[in-house]
Amino acid sequence: MEFVKTVNDVNPGNGDKIIEKEIVVTLDVMLAKRKMRSNELASQVGITVQNVSLLKSGKVKGIRFSTLQKICEVLDCQPGDILSFE
């Protein structure tokens, strides 16, 4: 699992304790399930292999919805299959 972004959130019912949550990218897991390589995904989605690698490593600040949509179409999955908020 790779972590993309940390979100500090104040839980109002918890004495103002800060809860850190992260967006976790599991694109590598879905690629393995689909038996697909990064370069194949990149060519079908229309992004560079480097961008796929950055997504897999979590070293991105964000992703366009149109790119996420194409990734989900190619991998036949839902955004929640490759992203989670933990």
N, CA, C and O atoms as CSV, one atom per row, in Angstrom:
chain,resi,resn,atom,element,x,y,z
A,1,MET,N,N,0.826,-1.169,0.000
A,1,MET,CA,C,0.000,0.000,0.000
A,1,MET,C,C,0.879,1.243,0.000
A,1,MET,O,O,1.936,1.274,0.630
A,2,GLU,N,N,0.430,2.252,-0.707
A,2,GLU,CA,C,1.166,3.501,-0.774
A,2,GLU,C,C,0.292,4.639,-0.268
A,2,GLU,O,O,-0.918,4.650,-0.491
A,3,PHE,N,N,0.904,5.583,0.405
A,3,PHE,CA,C,0.173,6.695,0.979
A,3,PHE,C,C,0.379,7.941,0.143
A,3,PHE,O,O,1.508,8.273,-0.219
A,4,VAL,N,N,-0.712,8.636,-0.165
A,4,VAL,CA,C,-0.648,9.807,-1.013
A,4,VAL,C,C,-0.666,11.088,-0.203
A,4,VAL,O,O,0.195,11.945,-0.399
A,5,LYS,N,N,-1.600,11.241,0.682
A,5,LYS,CA,C,-1.768,12.516,1.365
A,5,LYS,C,C,-2.270,12.290,2.773
A,5,LYS,O,O,-3.115,11.429,3.023
A,6,THR,N,N,-1.733,13.082,3.692
A,6,THR,CA,C,-2.181,13.027,5.070
A,6,THR,C,C,-3.153,14.168,5.306
A,6,THR,O,O,-2.912,15.299,4.884
A,7,VAL,N,N,-4.238,13.870,5.974
A,7,VAL,CA,C,-5.242,14.872,6.289
A,7,VAL,C,C,-5.372,14.937,7.794
A,7,VAL,O,O,-5.659,13.930,8.440
A,8,ASN,N,N,-5.163,16.113,8.355
A,8,ASN,CA,C,-5.379,16.299,9.784
A,8,ASN,C,C,-6.821,16.727,9.968
A,8,ASN,O,O,-7.267,17.697,9.355
A,9,ASP,N,N,-7.538,16.023,10.791
A,9,ASP,CA,C,-8.955,16.280,10.985
A,9,ASP,C,C,-9.229,16.359,12.477
A,9,ASP,O,O,-8.786,15.510,13.250
A,10,VAL,N,N,-9.951,17.371,12.862
A,10,VAL,CA,C,-10.329,17.492,14.264
A,10,VAL,C,C,-11.631,16.753,14.459
A,10,VAL,O,O,-12.623,17.034,13.786
A,11,ASN,N,N,-11.628,15.815,15.375
A,11,ASN,CA,C,-12.822,15.040,15.669
A,11,ASN,C,C,-13.590,15.785,16.760
A,11,ASN,O,O,-13.151,15.803,17.910
A,12,PRO,N,N,-14.727,16.398,16.426
A,12,PRO,CA,C,-15.432,17.246,17.379
A,12,PRO,C,C,-15.903,16.522,18.637
A,12,PRO,O,O,-16.031,17.159,19.683
A,13,GLY,N,N,-16.156,15.257,18.578
A,13,GLY,CA,C,-16.643,14.530,19.743
A,13,GLY,C,C,-15.524,13.877,20.538
A,13,GLY,O,O,-15.779,13.048,21.411
A,14,ASN,N,N,-14.295,14.247,20.238
A,14,ASN,CA,C,-13.171,13.551,20.841
A,14,ASN,C,C,-12.213,14.524,21.537
A,14,ASN,O,O,-11.003,14.297,21.539
A,15,GLY,N,N,-12.735,15.594,22.120
A,15,GLY,CA,C,-11.893,16.537,22.831
A,15,GLY,C,C,-10.864,17.227,21.957
A,15,GLY,O,O,-9.753,17.507,22.408
A,16,ASP,N,N,-11.219,17.503,20.717
A,16,ASP,CA,C,-10.336,18.193,19.770
A,16,ASP,C,C,-9.013,17.477,19.523
A,16,ASP,O,O,-8.001,18.131,19.272
A,17,LYS,N,N,-9.003,16.176,19.586
A,17,LYS,CA,C,-7.807,15.413,19.228
A,17,LYS,C,C,-7.663,15.420,17.713
A,17,LYS,O,O,-8.650,15.341,16.983
A,18,ILE,N,N,-6.446,15.514,17.261
A,18,ILE,CA,C,-6.203,15.496,15.818
A,18,ILE,C,C,-6.062,14.049,15.363
A,18,ILE,O,O,-5.281,13.272,15.911
A,19,ILE,N,N,-6.842,13.719,14.348
A,19,ILE,CA,C,-6.818,12.376,13.772
A,19,ILE,C,C,-6.161,12.491,12.399
A,19,ILE,O,O,-6.612,13.265,11.555
A,20,GLU,N,N,-5.119,11.737,12.182
A,20,GLU,CA,C,-4.474,11.760,10.875
A,20,GLU,C,C,-5.004,10.619,10.027
A,20,GLU,O,O,-4.984,9.456,10.428
A,21,LYS,N,N,-5.474,10.983,8.851
A,21,LYS,CA,C,-5.962,9.997,7.896
A,21,LYS,C,C,-5.183,10.173,6.608
A,21,LYS,O,O,-4.686,11.260,6.314
A,22,GLU,N,N,-5.080,9.113,5.854
A,22,GLU,CA,C,-4.321,9.144,4.621
A,22,GLU,C,C,-5.119,8.525,3.487
A,22,GLU,O,O,-5.906,7.599,3.685
A,23,ILE,N,N,-4.897,9.053,2.309
A,23,ILE,CA,C,-5.445,8.426,1.109
A,23,ILE,C,C,-4.432,7.370,0.683
A,23,ILE,O,O,-3.268,7.673,0.422
A,24,VAL,N,N,-4.888,6.149,0.619
A,24,VAL,CA,C,-4.024,5.018,0.284
A,24,VAL,C,C,-4.304,4.600,-1.153
A,24,VAL,O,O,-5.455,4.387,-1.535
A,25,VAL,N,N,-3.246,4.486,-1.944
A,25,VAL,CA,C,-3.364,4.071,-3.342
A,25,VAL,C,C,-2.944,2.616,-3.450
A,25,VAL,O,O,-1.826,2.255,-3.084
A,26,THR,N,N,-3.837,1.792,-3.948
A,26,THR,CA,C,-3.540,0.362,-4.123
A,26,THR,C,C,-3.593,-0.032,-5.599
A,26,THR,O,O,-4.044,-1.122,-5.952
A,27,LEU,N,N,-3.127,0.869,-6.440
A,27,LEU,CA,C,-3.120,0.617,-7.880
A,27,LEU,C,C,-2.286,-0.610,-8.215
A,27,LEU,O,O,-2.644,-1.381,-9.105
A,28,ASP,N,N,-1.174,-0.795,-7.508
A,28,ASP,CA,C,-0.318,-1.952,-7.769
A,28,ASP,C,C,-1.042,-3.268,-7.510
A,28,ASP,O,O,-0.822,-4.251,-8.219
A,29,VAL,N,N,-1.900,-3.290,-6.500
A,29,VAL,CA,C,-2.669,-4.494,-6.182
A,29,VAL,C,C,-3.645,-4.805,-7.322
A,29,VAL,O,O,-3.768,-5.952,-7.751
A,30,MET,N,N,-4.340,-3.763,-7.807
A,30,MET,CA,C,-5.312,-3.970,-8.888
A,30,MET,C,C,-4.609,-4.375,-10.177
A,30,MET,O,O,-5.127,-5.205,-10.924
A,31,LEU,N,N,-3.443,-3.805,-10.451
A,31,LEU,CA,C,-2.688,-4.213,-11.641
A,31,LEU,C,C,-2.317,-5.693,-11.548
A,31,LEU,O,O,-2.407,-6.420,-12.536
A,32,ALA,N,N,-1.905,-6.133,-10.372
A,32,ALA,CA,C,-1.553,-7.545,-10.185
A,32,ALA,C,C,-2.774,-8.440,-10.372
A,32,ALA,O,O,-2.682,-9.496,-10.997
A,33,LYS,N,N,-3.926,-8.017,-9.829
A,33,LYS,CA,C,-5.153,-8.809,-9.979
A,33,LYS,C,C,-5.548,-8.944,-11.441
A,33,LYS,O,O,-6.050,-9.985,-11.864
A,34,ARG,N,N,-5.317,-7.882,-12.214
A,34,ARG,CA,C,-5.686,-7.882,-13.636
A,34,ARG,C,C,-4.566,-8.420,-14.522
A,34,ARG,O,O,-4.710,-8.510,-15.741
A,35,LYS,N,N,-3.436,-8.779,-13.881
A,35,LYS,CA,C,-2.271,-9.289,-14.610
A,35,LYS,C,C,-1.864,-8.325,-15.727
A,35,LYS,O,O,-1.656,-8.715,-16.876
A,36,MET,N,N,-1.760,-7.060,-15.344
A,36,MET,CA,C,-1.433,-6.004,-16.291
A,36,MET,C,C,-0.175,-5.286,-15.823
A,36,MET,O,O,0.028,-5.081,-14.627
A,37,ARG,N,N,0.653,-4.912,-16.766
A,37,ARG,CA,C,1.875,-4.176,-16.449
A,37,ARG,C,C,1.603,-2.670,-16.520
A,37,ARG,O,O,0.659,-2.217,-17.167
A,38,SER,N,N,2.443,-1.932,-15.847
A,38,SER,CA,C,2.303,-0.475,-15.803
A,38,SER,C,C,2.347,0.142,-17.197
A,38,SER,O,O,1.584,1.062,-17.493
A,39,ASN,N,N,3.237,-0.360,-18.054
A,39,ASN,CA,C,3.342,0.224,-19.392
A,39,ASN,C,C,2.082,-0.033,-20.221
A,39,ASN,O,O,1.702,0.797,-21.047
A,40,GLU,N,N,1.444,-1.161,-20.006
A,40,GLU,CA,C,0.192,-1.454,-20.713
A,40,GLU,C,C,-0.918,-0.519,-20.239
A,40,GLU,O,O,-1.677,0.012,-21.049
A,41,LEU,N,N,-1.010,-0.321,-18.921
A,41,LEU,CA,C,-2.006,0.603,-18.376
A,41,LEU,C,C,-1.753,2.012,-18.896
A,41,LEU,O,O,-2.686,2.704,-19.304
A,42,ALA,N,N,-0.504,2.432,-18.882
A,42,ALA,CA,C,-0.150,3.783,-19.328
A,42,ALA,C,C,-0.590,4.014,-20.775
A,42,ALA,O,O,-1.177,5.050,-21.087
A,43,SER,N,N,-0.310,3.065,-21.646
A,43,SER,CA,C,-0.673,3.246,-23.056
A,43,SER,C,C,-2.180,3.247,-23.270
A,43,SER,O,O,-2.685,3.997,-24.105
A,44,GLN,N,N,-2.901,2.417,-22.527
A,44,GLN,CA,C,-4.354,2.362,-22.686
A,44,GLN,C,C,-5.050,3.583,-22.095
A,44,GLN,O,O,-6.099,4.003,-22.583
A,45,VAL,N,N,-4.456,4.156,-21.030
A,45,VAL,CA,C,-5.052,5.327,-20.378
A,45,VAL,C,C,-4.628,6.616,-21.076
A,45,VAL,O,O,-5.369,7.600,-21.081
A,46,GLY,N,N,-3.425,6.605,-21.669
A,46,GLY,CA,C,-2.923,7.797,-22.331
A,46,GLY,C,C,-2.078,8.670,-21.409
A,46,GLY,O,O,-2.053,9.893,-21.550
A,47,ILE,N,N,-1.384,8.030,-20.460
A,47,ILE,CA,C,-0.462,8.739,-19.586
A,47,ILE,C,C,0.900,8.073,-19.683
A,47,ILE,O,O,1.027,6.989,-20.253
A,48,THR,N,N,1.907,8.713,-19.134
A,48,THR,CA,C,3.247,8.140,-19.218
A,48,THR,C,C,3.425,7.032,-18.183
A,48,THR,O,O,2.717,6.976,-17.177
A,49,VAL,N,N,4.380,6.160,-18.453
A,49,VAL,CA,C,4.723,5.104,-17.507
A,49,VAL,C,C,5.217,5.748,-16.211
A,49,VAL,O,O,4.952,5.243,-15.121
A,50,GLN,N,N,5.939,6.871,-16.336
A,50,GLN,CA,C,6.424,7.585,-15.156
A,50,GLN,C,C,5.261,8.033,-14.274
A,50,GLN,O,O,5.345,7.933,-13.050
A,51,ASN,N,N,4.182,8.522,-14.875
A,51,ASN,CA,C,3.014,8.943,-14.089
A,51,ASN,C,C,2.338,7.758,-13.406
A,51,ASN,O,O,1.864,7.885,-12.277
A,52,VAL,N,N,2.290,6.625,-14.066
A,52,VAL,CA,C,1.745,5.421,-13.430
A,52,VAL,C,C,2.622,5.046,-12.233
A,52,VAL,O,O,2.119,4.696,-11.166
A,53,SER,N,N,3.922,5.125,-12.427
A,53,SER,CA,C,4.857,4.809,-11.345
A,53,SER,C,C,4.675,5.758,-10.164
A,53,SER,O,O,4.700,5.326,-9.012
A,54,LEU,N,N,4.493,7.040,-10.441
A,54,LEU,CA,C,4.261,8.017,-9.379
A,54,LEU,C,C,2.955,7.732,-8.643
A,54,LEU,O,O,2.888,7.843,-7.419
A,55,LEU,N,N,1.925,7.368,-9.389
A,55,LEU,CA,C,0.652,7.013,-8.759
A,55,LEU,C,C,0.823,5.801,-7.854
A,55,LEU,O,O,0.331,5.791,-6.726
A,56,LYS,N,N,1.515,4.786,-8.341
A,56,LYS,CA,C,1.722,3.570,-7.554
A,56,LYS,C,C,2.519,3.840,-6.284
A,56,LYS,O,O,2.272,3.222,-5.248
A,57,SER,N,N,3.466,4.755,-6.362
A,57,SER,CA,C,4.318,5.045,-5.204
A,57,SER,C,C,3.680,6.039,-4.246
A,57,SER,O,O,4.148,6.209,-3.120
A,58,GLY,N,N,2.617,6.691,-4.685
A,58,GLY,CA,C,1.956,7.668,-3.833
A,58,GLY,C,C,2.613,9.029,-3.848
A,58,GLY,O,O,2.299,9.870,-3.006
A,59,LYS,N,N,3.510,9.267,-4.773
A,59,LYS,CA,C,4.240,10.533,-4.833
A,59,LYS,C,C,3.537,11.543,-5.735
A,59,LYS,O,O,4.177,12.212,-6.546
A,60,VAL,N,N,2.232,11.647,-5.590
A,60,VAL,CA,C,1.450,12.620,-6.349
A,60,VAL,C,C,0.615,13.444,-5.386
A,60,VAL,O,O,0.264,12.990,-4.297
A,61,LYS,N,N,0.307,14.647,-5.799
A,61,LYS,CA,C,-0.533,15.527,-4.978
A,61,LYS,C,C,-2.007,15.352,-5.315
A,61,LYS,O,O,-2.876,15.683,-4.509
A,62,GLY,N,N,-2.291,14.829,-6.512
A,62,GLY,CA,C,-3.672,14.653,-6.919
A,62,GLY,C,C,-3.754,13.908,-8.235
A,62,GLY,O,O,-2.743,13.550,-8.838
A,63,ILE,N,N,-4.979,13.686,-8.660
A,63,ILE,CA,C,-5.230,12.998,-9.931
A,63,ILE,C,C,-6.486,13.607,-10.539
A,63,ILE,O,O,-7.453,13.887,-9.831
A,64,ARG,N,N,-6.468,13.809,-11.831
A,64,ARG,CA,C,-7.658,14.328,-12.518
A,64,ARG,C,C,-8.734,13.249,-12.532
A,64,ARG,O,O,-8.450,12.058,-12.662
A,65,PHE,N,N,-9.973,13.701,-12.394
A,65,PHE,CA,C,-11.076,12.743,-12.443
A,65,PHE,C,C,-11.100,12.018,-13.784
A,65,PHE,O,O,-11.431,10.834,-13.839
A,66,SER,N,N,-10.755,12.708,-14.854
A,66,SER,CA,C,-10.772,12.065,-16.176
A,66,SER,C,C,-9.726,10.943,-16.241
A,66,SER,O,O,-9.970,9.909,-16.864
A,67,THR,N,N,-8.575,11.138,-15.610
A,67,THR,CA,C,-7.544,10.093,-15.575
A,67,THR,C,C,-7.999,8.935,-14.699
A,67,THR,O,O,-7.825,7.772,-15.063
A,68,LEU,N,N,-8.578,9.248,-13.551
A,68,LEU,CA,C,-9.101,8.206,-12.667
A,68,LEU,C,C,-10.185,7.404,-13.374
A,68,LEU,O,O,-10.239,6.181,-13.249
A,69,GLN,N,N,-11.040,8.087,-14.110
A,69,GLN,CA,C,-12.106,7.407,-14.854
A,69,GLN,C,C,-11.518,6.446,-15.882
A,69,GLN,O,O,-11.974,5.309,-15.999
A,70,LYS,N,N,-10.503,6.895,-16.630
A,70,LYS,CA,C,-9.891,6.033,-17.643
A,70,LYS,C,C,-9.210,4.827,-16.995
A,70,LYS,O,O,-9.305,3.709,-17.502
A,71,ILE,N,N,-8.522,5.058,-15.873
A,71,ILE,CA,C,-7.868,3.950,-15.173
A,71,ILE,C,C,-8.911,2.916,-14.747
A,71,ILE,O,O,-8.708,1.713,-14.910
A,72,CYS,N,N,-10.024,3.399,-14.200
A,72,CYS,CA,C,-11.078,2.481,-13.759
A,72,CYS,C,C,-11.718,1.748,-14.931
A,72,CYS,O,O,-12.068,0.574,-14.811
A,73,GLU,N,N,-11.872,2.429,-16.058
A,73,GLU,CA,C,-12.426,1.762,-17.247
A,73,GLU,C,C,-11.497,0.656,-17.722
A,73,GLU,O,O,-11.947,-0.454,-18.008
A,74,VAL,N,N,-10.212,0.948,-17.807
A,74,VAL,CA,C,-9.239,-0.034,-18.291
A,74,VAL,C,C,-9.134,-1.220,-17.331
A,74,VAL,O,O,-9.061,-2.370,-17.764
A,75,LEU,N,N,-9.125,-0.938,-16.026
A,75,LEU,CA,C,-8.978,-2.009,-15.029
A,75,LEU,C,C,-10.310,-2.643,-14.634
A,75,LEU,O,O,-10.343,-3.588,-13.847
A,76,ASP,N,N,-11.410,-2.120,-15.183
A,76,ASP,CA,C,-12.749,-2.605,-14.868
A,76,ASP,C,C,-12.951,-2.646,-13.344
A,76,ASP,O,O,-13.235,-3.690,-12.757
A,77,CYS,N,N,-12.789,-1.459,-12.732
A,77,CYS,CA,C,-12.921,-1.361,-11.284
A,77,CYS,C,C,-13.585,-0.038,-10.903
A,77,CYS,O,O,-13.877,0.794,-11.762
A,78,GLN,N,N,-13.811,0.136,-9.637
A,78,GLN,CA,C,-14.356,1.372,-9.085
A,78,GLN,C,C,-13.213,2.160,-8.438
A,78,GLN,O,O,-12.209,1.566,-8.043
A,79,PRO,N,N,-13.348,3.498,-8.320
A,79,PRO,CA,C,-12.299,4.271,-7.654
A,79,PRO,C,C,-11.963,3.735,-6.259
A,79,PRO,O,O,-10.805,3.772,-5.845
A,80,GLY,N,N,-12.959,3.243,-5.543
A,80,GLY,CA,C,-12.734,2.688,-4.216
A,80,GLY,C,C,-11.909,1.408,-4.220
A,80,GLY,O,O,-11.435,0.968,-3.173
A,81,ASP,N,N,-11.738,0.812,-5.391
A,81,ASP,CA,C,-10.903,-0.391,-5.497
A,81,ASP,C,C,-9.414,-0.035,-5.516
A,81,ASP,O,O,-8.568,-0.871,-5.199
A,82,ILE,N,N,-9.097,1.213,-5.889
A,82,ILE,CA,C,-7.701,1.609,-5.958
A,82,ILE,C,C,-7.349,2.769,-5.031
A,82,ILE,O,O,-6.179,3.124,-4.891
A,83,LEU,N,N,-8.366,3.357,-4.398
A,83,LEU,CA,C,-8.155,4.436,-3.433
A,83,LEU,C,C,-8.979,4.163,-2.175
A,83,LEU,O,O,-10.121,3.710,-2.252
A,84,SER,N,N,-8.384,4.447,-1.024
A,84,SER,CA,C,-9.142,4.367,0.219
A,84,SER,C,C,-8.674,5.489,1.145
A,84,SER,O,O,-7.599,6.057,0.953
A,85,PHE,N,N,-9.488,5.800,2.143
A,85,PHE,CA,C,-9.204,6.867,3.095
A,85,PHE,C,C,-9.124,6.234,4.458
A,85,PHE,O,O,-10.144,5.871,5.045
A,86,GLU,N,N,-7.928,6.100,4.960
A,86,GLU,CA,C,-7.716,5.402,6.238
A,86,GLU,C,C,-7.016,6.287,7.237
A,86,GLU,O,O,-6.758,5.863,8.363
